[in-house]
Amino acid sequence: WGSDGDLFERLVSHLERRECNVILRLHDSFRFGKYYRQMLKGLAERHGNVLLKFKDQSPDNFLDLQVSDTLITNYSSIANLYYATKRPTVHVYPVKSADEEFMWRKYTVLGVREEVVDNARYIWKLPPETHGGLLARDFDTLLEQVDQALDDPTCCQETAQGFLDEHMLGADGGNCERIWGAIQELAGT
């Protein structure tokens, strides 16, 4: 795909030309090296349409999910929540093949540890092809799918609903009523 800095720059520039704002929400800032954080900060400073957020500095992502038109993700679990909005999700397939070696970064008490693993399959709970949106296996496809998502906000509704139906039991709009019924039953009313 290329370097993260170049790819982010190209993606953000593409979205800027489309007059889109970007909420760039990432995991905790301490999971990233100093130079990577500087690269991201520079990106946000160069592009007025980018709001950079790290989970440890801005833990509540609910508003971000509500105001966004499209989610671009590398299979973060937040996608499971976003599917319920029925808005488009573009999944970035981070490797050429799930069976190739993969650089895995893990946060430990000693800092970020990088480790080459035999294949990327073990990091996913489900196969990467199992999702509720679109799947980009290269950068050009990513840009095409972002355009598709922006041009047709309904493009992932059926796929998202199918994923929810199969993998997210209880995502049927009746969960609050079930919880309330369980509370009443426990209270004996």
Secondary structure in CASP SS format (residue, H / E / C, confidence):
PFRMAT SS
TARGET T0000
AUTHOR 0000-0000-0000
METHOD secondary structure of the structure
MODEL  1
W C 1.00
G C 1.00
S C 1.00
D H 1.00
G H 1.00
D H 1.00
L H 1.00
F H 1.00
E H 1.00
R H 1.00
L H 1.00
V H 1.00
S H 1.00
H H 1.00
L H 1.00
E H 1.00
R H 1.00
R C 1.00
E C 1.00
C C 1.00
N C 1.00
V E 1.00
I E 1.00
L E 1.00
R E 1.00
L E 1.00
H C 1.00
D C 1.00
S H 1.00
F H 1.00
R H 1.00
F C 1.00
G C 1.00
K H 1.00
Y H 1.00
Y H 1.00
R H 1.00
Q H 1.00
M H 1.00
L H 1.00
K H 1.00
G H 1.00
L H 1.00
A H 1.00
E H 1.00
R H 1.00
H C 1.00
G C 1.00
N C 1.00
V E 1.00
L E 1.00
L E 1.00
K E 1.00
F E 1.00
K C 1.00
D C 1.00
Q C 1.00
S C 1.00
P C 1.00
D C 1.00
N C 1.00
F H 1.00
L H 1.00
D H 1.00
L H 1.00
Q H 1.00
V H 1.00
S C 1.00
D C 1.00
T C 1.00
L E 1.00
I E 1.00
T E 1.00
N C 1.00
Y C 1.00
S C 1.00
S C 1.00
I H 1.00
A H 1.00
N H 1.00
L H 1.00
Y H 1.00
Y H 1.00
A C 1.00
T C 1.00
K C 1.00
R C 1.00
P C 1.00
T E 1.00
V E 1.00
H E 1.00
V E 1.00
Y C 1.00
P C 1.00
V C 1.00
K C 1.00
S C 1.00
A C 1.00
D C 1.00
E C 1.00
E C 1.00
F E 1.00
M E 1.00
W E 1.00
R E 1.00
K E 1.00
Y E 1.00
T E 1.00
V C 1.00
L C 1.00
G E 1.00
V E 1.00
R E 1.00
E E 1.00
E E 1.00
V E 1.00
V E 1.00
D C 1.00
N C 1.00
A C 1.00
R H 1.00
Y H 1.00
I H 1.00
W C 1.00
K C 1.00
L C 1.00
P C 1.00
P C 1.00
E C 1.00
T C 1.00
H C 1.00
G C 1.00
G C 1.00
L E 1.00
L E 1.00
A E 1.00
R C 1.00
D C 1.00
F H 1.00
D H 1.00
T H 1.00
L H 1.00
L H 1.00
E H 1.00
Q H 1.00
V H 1.00
D H 1.00
Q H 1.00
A H 1.00
L H 1.00
D H 1.00
D C 1.00
P C 1.00
T C 1.00
C C 1.00
C C 1.00
Q H 1.00
E H 1.00
T H 1.00
A H 1.00
Q H 1.00
G H 1.00
F H 1.00
L H 1.00
D H 1.00
E H 1.00
H H 1.00
M C 1.00
L C 1.00
G C 1.00
A C 1.00
D C 1.00
G C 1.00
G C 1.00
N H 1.00
C H 1.00
E H 1.00
R H 1.00
I H 1.00
W H 1.00
G H 1.00
A H 1.00
I H 1.00
Q H 1.00
E H 1.00
L H 1.00
A H 1.00
G C 1.00
T C 1.00
END
